[in-house]
């Protein structure tokens, strides 16, 4: 939390980034708080509309599969969860193209909230890389791991290992460089220093220096613990992860969230590659608490607290209480969840599609540091391609600035290249609807409506999901009684 707070002060208070998705939770909380007043406001009206949409859609999307799973060997699914995969059908005439469409209505609503040019960049990055570049690179012999008939997840993974992982790393470096340059320019223009940054009154803030000291102490404790648990692993690598890569990744990802990205950014397989290149032999390091984390979501959490005017000290107290309760209750619910059905199985359609690939590659990475383990996955990190990716990213950013185009397109392209492709089409459709239909009908207020609509939708979906899961828990508990 301390590192997230420090970067919140940097990205929100200094860089003045907007964090569009933070307004979703903040708008929902504000709408619920206004129910205590005698008069109904437009926030509560929008929240109610979104809630009803979530309830109706959730009944189709969540309730029917959950309830029918109690009575049938295979649950009845009206809409495939979480996406419709068109990749195998396209493989004969569009090789190495990963294309799927999300069936979650939330992706459509999310596209209405994120800045239009960010969504356009995400869509452009996904379309250009998938439909134009991937077939060409496959024919050129660059995308060597793809095979006809692969689904969207293995296709995305194989293409990432062959090329796009290195490209996205190079472009991520440009994102960091642009952000750091902007911070220095702001400090130079306003003649600021971290020690002289004004602390806003009434929020319960602490100084950035104190927050960084707390983070440094906790990171040091992680490093000591890792060295005790895995003494044979090079200590300097753990130190780099804790004190260099974690803040760098957090800052880059926080900037992406602040500009309007949904998922931030990541450096895929960097930790795994470092473990293998270290020369370490054994499996213990893969399960050690190496301090390499992305705290960007904590940055956005502080922004949410700022928007609803909650004192930051109250957030810290609530987090401590939540940790204690969650640490106890999570074991109970994990046990109940496992008893509901096998994992993976048709009972959990999302996990059935996603988990096998994650588990498989986790095993592959772990075996790479064992005696006789394969190191073929290290081929994914190509220094030459990383440099080219950085150069291309810098060129795109320069050209956008030169012609006065929105630079959000650049950040969107990076998100489109590095992210899974199934959310981009729905988000782009939502962005077009919001910009050219609803904005013209509702005017400037539409930008205020959309975060609260999405918050209401999430609440409605959550209520339906919780009710469905509760019924499933009761049904499974009764059916397992021997009498």
C-alpha positions as CSV (number, residue, x, y, z in Angstrom):
1,X,0.0,0.0,0.0
2,X,2.8,2.4,0.8
3,X,4.4,2.2,-2.7
4,X,1.0,2.5,-4.3
5,X,0.3,5.6,-2.2
6,X,3.6,7.2,-3.3
7,X,2.9,6.6,-7.0
8,X,-0.7,7.9,-6.4
9,X,0.8,11.2,-5.3
10,X,3.0,11.2,-8.3
11,X,0.5,10.2,-11.0
12,X,-2.6,11.9,-9.6
13,X,-1.3,15.0,-7.7
14,X,1.7,15.8,-9.8
15,X,0.9,14.4,-13.3
16,X,-2.8,15.0,-12.9
17,X,-3.8,11.8,-14.6
18,X,-7.6,11.1,-14.5
19,X,-7.9,7.3,-13.8
20,X,-11.2,6.9,-15.6
21,X,-12.0,3.5,-14.2
22,X,-11.7,4.8,-10.6
23,X,-14.8,6.9,-11.2
24,X,-16.8,3.6,-11.6
25,X,-16.4,2.5,-8.0
26,X,-16.5,6.1,-6.7
27,X,-19.7,6.8,-8.7
28,X,-21.4,3.7,-7.4
29,X,-20.4,4.5,-3.8
30,X,-21.7,8.1,-4.1
31,X,-25.0,6.8,-5.6
32,X,-25.5,4.4,-2.8
33,X,-24.7,7.1,-0.2
34,X,-27.3,9.4,-1.7
35,X,-30.1,6.9,-1.0
36,X,-30.1,8.2,2.6
37,X,-31.3,11.6,1.3
38,X,-35.1,12.1,0.8
39,X,-34.7,13.2,-2.8
40,X,-33.7,11.0,-5.7
41,X,-30.7,12.2,-7.8
42,X,-29.6,11.4,-11.3
43,X,-26.8,9.2,-9.8
44,X,-29.3,6.9,-8.1
45,X,-31.4,6.7,-11.3
46,X,-28.4,5.8,-13.4
47,X,-27.2,3.3,-10.8
48,X,-30.6,1.7,-10.7
49,X,-30.8,1.4,-14.5
50,X,-27.3,-0.2,-14.5
51,X,-28.3,-2.5,-11.7
52,X,-31.4,-3.8,-13.6
53,X,-29.3,-4.4,-16.7
54,X,-26.9,-6.4,-14.5
55,X,-29.7,-8.4,-12.9
56,X,-31.3,-9.4,-16.2
57,X,-28.0,-10.1,-18.0
58,X,-26.6,-11.9,-14.9
59,X,-29.7,-14.2,-14.8
60,X,-28.8,-15.3,-18.4
61,X,-25.1,-15.3,-18.1
62,X,-24.5,-16.6,-14.5
63,X,-27.7,-18.0,-12.9
64,X,-28.8,-20.4,-15.6
65,X,-25.4,-22.2,-15.9
66,X,-25.0,-22.3,-12.1
67,X,-28.4,-23.6,-11.3
68,X,-28.5,-26.2,-14.1
69,X,-25.1,-27.4,-13.0
70,X,-26.9,-28.7,-9.9
71,X,-29.2,-30.9,-11.9
72,X,-27.2,-31.8,-15.0
73,X,-23.8,-33.3,-15.7
74,X,-23.0,-30.4,-18.0
75,X,-24.5,-26.9,-17.2
76,X,-26.8,-25.2,-19.7
77,X,-24.9,-22.2,-21.1
78,X,-26.8,-19.8,-23.3
79,X,-23.8,-17.5,-23.8
80,X,-20.3,-19.1,-23.9
81,X,-18.2,-18.0,-20.9
82,X,-16.1,-15.9,-21.2
83,X,-15.9,-15.5,-25.0
84,X,-16.8,-16.9,-28.4
85,X,-13.7,-18.2,-30.1
86,X,-13.5,-17.8,-33.8
87,X,-9.8,-18.6,-34.1
88,X,-10.0,-22.3,-35.2
89,X,-12.4,-21.4,-38.0
90,X,-10.1,-18.7,-39.3
91,X,-6.9,-20.7,-39.2
92,X,-7.3,-22.1,-42.8
93,X,-7.2,-18.7,-44.5
94,X,-5.9,-16.4,-41.7
95,X,-2.9,-18.2,-40.1
96,X,-1.8,-17.2,-36.6
97,X,-4.8,-14.8,-36.1
98,X,-6.2,-14.8,-32.6
99,X,-9.8,-13.6,-32.7
100,X,-12.5,-14.0,-30.1
101,X,-15.4,-11.8,-28.9
102,X,-16.2,-11.3,-25.2
103,X,-19.7,-12.3,-24.1
104,X,-19.7,-10.1,-21.0
105,X,-21.8,-7.0,-21.4
106,X,-19.3,-5.2,-19.0
107,X,-16.7,-5.0,-21.8
108,X,-19.2,-3.0,-23.9
109,X,-20.0,-0.6,-21.0
110,X,-16.3,-0.3,-20.2
111,X,-15.6,0.9,-23.7
112,X,-18.0,3.8,-23.1
113,X,-16.0,5.0,-20.1
114,X,-12.4,4.8,-21.3
115,X,-11.2,7.7,-23.4
116,X,-12.2,7.1,-27.0
117,X,-8.7,7.3,-28.5
118,X,-7.4,4.9,-25.9
119,X,-10.0,2.3,-27.0
120,X,-9.3,3.1,-30.6
121,X,-5.6,2.4,-30.0
122,X,-6.4,-0.9,-28.3
123,X,-8.6,-1.9,-31.2
124,X,-6.0,-0.7,-33.8
125,X,-3.2,-2.5,-32.0
126,X,-5.2,-5.8,-31.9
127,X,-6.5,-5.6,-35.5
128,X,-3.2,-4.6,-37.1
129,X,-1.1,-7.1,-35.2
130,X,-3.7,-10.0,-35.5
131,X,-5.1,-9.6,-39.0
132,X,-2.3,-7.9,-40.9
133,X,1.0,-8.6,-39.3
134,X,0.5,-12.1,-37.8
135,X,-0.3,-13.8,-41.1
136,X,2.7,-12.1,-42.7
137,X,5.0,-13.0,-39.9
138,X,3.8,-16.6,-40.0
139,X,4.5,-16.8,-43.7
140,X,7.9,-15.3,-43.1
141,X,8.8,-18.0,-40.6
142,X,8.8,-15.7,-37.5
143,X,5.8,-17.2,-35.8
144,X,7.0,-20.7,-35.7
145,X,5.1,-22.2,-32.7
146,X,1.6,-21.6,-34.1
147,X,-0.3,-24.6,-35.6
148,X,-3.6,-24.8,-37.4
149,X,-6.6,-25.5,-35.2
150,X,-5.3,-23.7,-32.1
151,X,-7.8,-21.7,-30.1
152,X,-7.4,-18.0,-29.1
153,X,-5.5,-18.6,-25.9
154,X,-2.8,-20.9,-27.3
155,X,-2.5,-18.8,-30.4
156,X,-2.0,-15.6,-28.4
157,X,0.5,-17.4,-26.2
158,X,2.5,-18.9,-29.0
159,X,2.6,-15.5,-30.9
160,X,3.6,-13.8,-27.7
161,X,6.5,-16.2,-27.2
162,X,7.6,-15.9,-30.8
163,X,7.5,-12.1,-31.2
164,X,5.0,-9.8,-29.3
165,X,6.4,-10.4,-25.8
166,X,9.7,-8.7,-26.8
167,X,7.9,-6.0,-28.8
168,X,5.7,-5.1,-25.8
169,X,8.7,-5.0,-23.4
170,X,10.4,-2.5,-25.7
171,X,7.3,-0.3,-26.0
172,X,6.8,-0.4,-22.2
173,X,10.2,1.1,-21.7
174,X,9.1,4.0,-23.9
175,X,6.0,4.4,-21.7
176,X,8.3,4.6,-18.6
177,X,10.7,7.1,-20.4
178,X,7.8,9.4,-21.4
179,X,6.4,9.4,-17.9
180,X,9.7,10.0,-16.2
181,X,10.5,12.8,-18.7
182,X,7.1,14.4,-18.0
183,X,7.6,14.3,-14.2
184,X,11.0,16.0,-14.5
185,X,9.6,18.6,-16.8
186,X,6.8,19.4,-14.3
187,X,9.3,19.6,-11.5
188,X,11.5,21.9,-13.5
189,X,8.7,24.1,-14.7
190,X,7.2,24.5,-11.2
191,X,10.6,24.4,-9.4
192,X,9.4,21.6,-7.2
193,X,11.1,18.8,-5.3
194,X,9.6,15.7,-3.6
195,X,10.2,17.3,-0.2
196,X,8.4,20.5,-1.2
197,X,5.3,18.9,-2.7
198,X,2.2,20.3,-1.0
199,X,0.2,17.8,0.9
200,X,-3.6,18.3,0.3
201,X,-5.5,19.1,3.4
202,X,-8.3,16.9,4.8
203,X,-7.3,13.6,3.1
204,X,-5.1,12.3,5.9
205,X,-2.0,12.2,3.7
206,X,1.5,11.4,4.8
207,X,4.7,12.5,3.1
208,X,5.9,10.6,0.1
209,X,9.3,10.1,1.8
210,X,7.7,8.4,4.8
211,X,5.6,6.1,2.5
212,X,8.8,5.1,0.6
213,X,10.6,4.3,3.8
214,X,7.8,2.0,4.9
215,X,7.9,0.3,1.5
216,X,11.7,-0.1,1.6
217,X,11.5,-1.7,5.0
218,X,8.8,-4.2,4.0
219,X,10.7,-5.0,0.7
220,X,13.9,-5.6,2.7
221,X,12.0,-8.1,5.0
222,X,10.8,-9.9,1.9
223,X,14.4,-10.1,0.6
224,X,15.7,-11.5,3.9
225,X,12.9,-14.1,4.0
226,X,13.6,-15.2,0.4
227,X,17.3,-15.5,1.2
228,X,16.5,-17.6,4.3
229,X,14.1,-19.9,2.3
230,X,16.3,-20.2,-0.8
231,X,19.9,-19.5,0.2
232,X,21.4,-20.9,-3.0
233,X,19.6,-18.3,-5.2
234,X,21.6,-15.2,-6.1
235,X,20.7,-12.5,-3.7
236,X,21.4,-9.6,-6.1
237,X,18.6,-10.7,-8.4
238,X,16.0,-10.6,-5.6
239,X,17.3,-7.1,-4.7
240,X,16.8,-5.9,-8.3
241,X,13.3,-7.3,-8.3
242,X,12.4,-5.6,-5.1
243,X,14.0,-2.2,-5.4
244,X,14.2,-1.6,-9.1
245,X,11.7,-3.7,-11.2
246,X,8.7,-3.5,-8.8
247,X,8.6,0.3,-8.7
248,X,9.4,0.5,-12.4
249,X,6.5,-1.9,-13.3
250,X,4.2,-0.2,-10.8
251,X,4.8,3.2,-12.3
252,X,4.4,2.2,-15.9
253,X,1.2,0.3,-15.1
254,X,-0.2,3.1,-12.9
255,X,0.4,5.6,-15.8
256,X,-1.5,3.3,-18.1
257,X,-4.4,3.0,-15.7
258,X,-4.3,6.8,-15.1
259,X,-4.5,7.4,-18.9
260,X,-7.5,5.0,-19.3
261,X,-6.2,1.5,-19.7
262,X,-8.3,-1.3,-18.2
263,X,-5.6,-3.8,-17.2
264,X,-2.4,-1.7,-16.9
265,X,0.7,-3.3,-18.3
266,X,3.1,-6.1,-17.3
267,X,6.5,-7.5,-18.1
268,X,5.5,-11.0,-19.0
269,X,7.9,-13.8,-18.1
270,X,10.6,-11.5,-16.9
271,X,10.8,-13.1,-13.5
272,X,10.7,-16.6,-15.0
273,X,13.5,-15.8,-17.5
274,X,15.6,-14.4,-14.7
275,X,15.2,-17.5,-12.6
276,X,16.4,-19.7,-15.5
277,X,19.3,-17.4,-16.5
278,X,20.5,-17.2,-12.9
279,X,21.8,-20.8,-13.2
280,X,19.9,-21.9,-10.1
281,X,18.9,-25.5,-9.9
282,X,15.7,-26.6,-8.0
283,X,12.1,-25.7,-7.7
284,X,12.1,-23.8,-4.4
285,X,12.6,-20.3,-5.9
286,X,9.3,-20.6,-7.8
287,X,7.4,-20.8,-4.6
288,X,9.4,-18.2,-2.6
289,X,7.8,-14.8,-2.0
290,X,10.1,-12.9,-4.4
291,X,9.2,-9.2,-4.0
292,X,8.2,-8.6,-7.6
293,X,4.7,-7.1,-7.6
294,X,2.5,-4.7,-9.6
295,X,0.9,-2.2,-7.2
296,X,-0.8,-0.2,-9.9
297,X,-4.3,-1.3,-8.7
298,X,-3.4,0.1,-5.2
299,X,-2.6,3.4,-6.9
300,X,-6.1,3.4,-8.5
301,X,-7.6,2.4,-5.1
302,X,-6.1,5.5,-3.5
303,X,-7.6,7.5,-6.4
304,X,-11.1,6.0,-5.6
305,X,-10.7,7.0,-1.9
306,X,-9.8,10.5,-3.0
307,X,-12.8,10.8,-5.2
308,X,-15.3,9.8,-2.5
309,X,-13.4,11.9,0.1
310,X,-12.6,9.0,2.4
311,X,-9.7,9.8,4.8
312,X,-6.6,7.7,3.8
313,X,-6.0,6.7,7.4
314,X,-9.5,5.1,7.4
315,X,-8.5,3.1,4.3
316,X,-5.4,1.8,6.1
317,X,-7.5,0.7,9.1
318,X,-10.1,-1.0,6.9
319,X,-7.4,-2.8,5.0
320,X,-5.9,-4.2,8.2
321,X,-9.3,-5.4,9.3
322,X,-10.1,-6.9,5.9
323,X,-6.8,-8.8,5.8
324,X,-7.5,-10.4,9.2
325,X,-11.1,-11.4,8.1
326,X,-10.0,-12.6,4.7
327,X,-7.1,-14.7,6.0
328,X,-9.5,-16.7,8.1
329,X,-12.5,-16.9,5.9
330,X,-10.7,-17.6,2.6
331,X,-9.7,-21.1,3.8
332,X,-13.4,-21.9,4.6
333,X,-14.7,-20.8,1.2
334,X,-11.8,-22.4,-0.7
335,X,-12.8,-25.7,0.8
336,X,-16.4,-25.3,0.0
337,X,-15.6,-24.2,-3.6
338,X,-13.5,-27.4,-4.2
339,X,-16.4,-29.5,-2.9
340,X,-18.9,-28.0,-5.3
341,X,-17.2,-29.7,-8.3
342,X,-13.9,-30.7,-9.8
343,X,-11.6,-27.9,-10.9
344,X,-11.4,-27.6,-13.8
345,X,-14.8,-28.9,-14.9
346,X,-18.0,-27.7,-16.7
347,X,-19.1,-26.4,-13.3
348,X,-16.6,-23.6,-13.7
349,X,-16.6,-22.6,-17.4
350,X,-14.2,-19.7,-17.1
351,X,-11.6,-21.7,-15.1
352,X,-12.1,-24.7,-17.5
353,X,-10.8,-22.5,-20.4
354,X,-8.2,-20.4,-18.7
355,X,-6.7,-22.5,-15.9
356,X,-5.2,-25.5,-17.9
357,X,-3.0,-23.1,-19.9
358,X,-1.8,-21.3,-16.8
359,X,-1.1,-24.5,-14.9
360,X,0.6,-26.1,-17.8
361,X,3.0,-23.2,-18.3
362,X,3.6,-22.8,-14.6
363,X,4.8,-26.5,-14.6
364,X,6.9,-25.8,-17.7
365,X,8.6,-22.8,-16.1
366,X,9.2,-24.7,-12.8
367,X,10.7,-27.7,-14.6
368,X,13.1,-25.4,-16.5
369,X,15.3,-25.0,-13.4
370,X,15.3,-28.7,-12.6
371,X,18.0,-31.1,-13.8
372,X,17.4,-31.8,-17.4
373,X,14.7,-29.1,-17.7
374,X,14.1,-27.4,-21.0
375,X,15.1,-23.8,-21.6
376,X,13.2,-23.3,-24.8
377,X,11.0,-20.6,-23.3
378,X,14.0,-18.3,-22.9
379,X,13.9,-17.9,-26.7
380,X,10.9,-15.6,-26.2
381,X,13.1,-12.8,-24.9
382,X,14.9,-11.4,-27.9
383,X,17.1,-8.3,-27.2
384,X,17.1,-7.3,-30.8
385,X,13.3,-7.3,-31.0
386,X,13.0,-5.5,-27.7
387,X,15.2,-2.7,-29.2
388,X,13.2,-2.6,-32.4
389,X,9.9,-2.5,-30.4
390,X,11.2,0.4,-28.4
391,X,12.3,2.2,-31.5
392,X,8.9,1.6,-33.2
393,X,7.1,2.8,-30.0
394,X,9.3,6.0,-29.9
395,X,8.6,6.6,-33.6
396,X,4.8,6.2,-33.2
397,X,4.8,8.6,-30.2
398,X,6.9,11.1,-32.1
399,X,4.7,11.1,-35.2
400,X,1.5,11.4,-33.1
401,X,3.0,14.5,-31.4
402,X,4.3,15.9,-34.7
403,X,0.8,15.8,-36.3
404,X,-1.1,16.8,-33.2
405,X,-2.9,13.5,-32.9
406,X,-4.0,12.2,-29.4
407,X,-1.1,10.4,-27.8
408,X,-3.6,8.1,-26.1
409,X,-3.5,6.1,-29.3
410,X,0.1,5.1,-28.5
411,X,-0.8,3.8,-25.1
412,X,-3.8,2.0,-26.5
413,X,-1.7,0.3,-29.2
414,X,0.6,-1.0,-26.5
415,X,-2.5,-2.4,-24.6
416,X,-3.8,-4.0,-27.8
417,X,-0.5,-5.7,-28.5
418,X,0.1,-7.0,-25.0
419,X,-3.5,-7.9,-24.0
420,X,-5.8,-10.8,-24.8
421,X,-7.8,-10.0,-27.9
422,X,-11.4,-10.9,-26.9
423,X,-12.3,-7.7,-25.1
424,X,-11.1,-5.2,-27.7
425,X,-14.1,-5.7,-30.2
426,X,-16.8,-5.2,-27.6
427,X,-14.9,-2.3,-26.0
428,X,-14.6,-0.6,-29.4
429,X,-18.3,-1.1,-30.2
430,X,-19.1,0.5,-26.8
431,X,-16.8,3.4,-27.5
432,X,-18.4,4.1,-30.9
433,X,-21.9,3.9,-29.4
434,X,-21.0,6.2,-26.6
435,X,-19.3,8.8,-28.8
436,X,-21.6,8.9,-31.8
437,X,-25.0,7.9,-30.3
438,X,-25.4,8.5,-26.6
439,X,-23.1,11.5,-26.4
440,X,-25.2,13.3,-29.0
441,X,-28.4,12.3,-27.3
442,X,-27.4,13.2,-23.7
443,X,-24.7,15.8,-24.3
444,X,-22.0,16.4,-21.8
445,X,-23.8,14.6,-19.0
446,X,-23.2,11.2,-20.8
447,X,-19.6,11.2,-19.5
448,X,-21.0,11.5,-16.0
449,X,-23.6,8.8,-16.5
450,X,-21.4,6.0,-17.8
451,X,-19.2,5.3,-14.7
452,X,-22.3,5.0,-12.5
453,X,-24.1,2.8,-15.1
454,X,-21.1,0.4,-15.1
455,X,-21.0,0.5,-11.3
456,X,-24.7,-0.4,-11.2
457,X,-24.2,-3.1,-13.7
458,X,-21.4,-4.6,-11.6
459,X,-23.6,-4.5,-8.5
460,X,-26.5,-6.2,-10.3
461,X,-24.2,-8.9,-11.7
462,X,-22.7,-9.4,-8.3
463,X,-26.0,-9.8,-6.6
464,X,-27.2,-12.4,-9.1
465,X,-23.8,-14.2,-8.9
466,X,-23.9,-14.3,-5.1
467,X,-27.5,-15.5,-5.0
468,X,-26.7,-18.2,-7.6
469,X,-23.6,-19.4,-5.7
470,X,-25.5,-19.4,-2.4
471,X,-28.1,-21.7,-4.0
472,X,-25.4,-23.9,-5.4
473,X,-23.6,-24.2,-2.1
474,X,-26.9,-25.2,-0.3
475,X,-27.8,-27.6,-3.1
476,X,-24.4,-29.3,-3.0
477,X,-24.3,-29.5,0.7
478,X,-27.7,-31.2,0.8
479,X,-27.0,-33.6,-2.0
480,X,-23.8,-34.9,-0.3
481,X,-25.6,-36.0,2.9
482,X,-25.6,-39.8,3.1
483,X,-29.2,-40.0,4.5
